[in-house]
């Protein structure tokens, strides 16, 4: 989870640049696709396809089922940060705690493993192939 100031395309792209810098040369192996809705804050995200091999998919309007895992994760986040409540009222530490809880929660969809476990295993696989 990354705090994005405002709801504009530049803020989203800056946040994504931060994530890209964390994974550097392995970005294309880790982030093969990104599925987003049609909000104006995502309007320049298709530019990512020219910067990397990551494919960007835009969900159809009013079809949250096209990004079900994202919606499920958002629902978990809303347990702690209700919709309509200003994100400014939460510290970076509080947001990090929500992220840790969400990513440490076992999911039936994942065979009762956690998103953290599977992501770490995938990173281990990618980094071991690189050497």
Beta strands, then each sheet from edge to edge (+ up, - down):
strand 1: 33-36
strand 2: 55-58
strand 3: 106-107
strand 4: 113-114
sheet 1: 1+ 2+
sheet 2: 3+ 4-
end
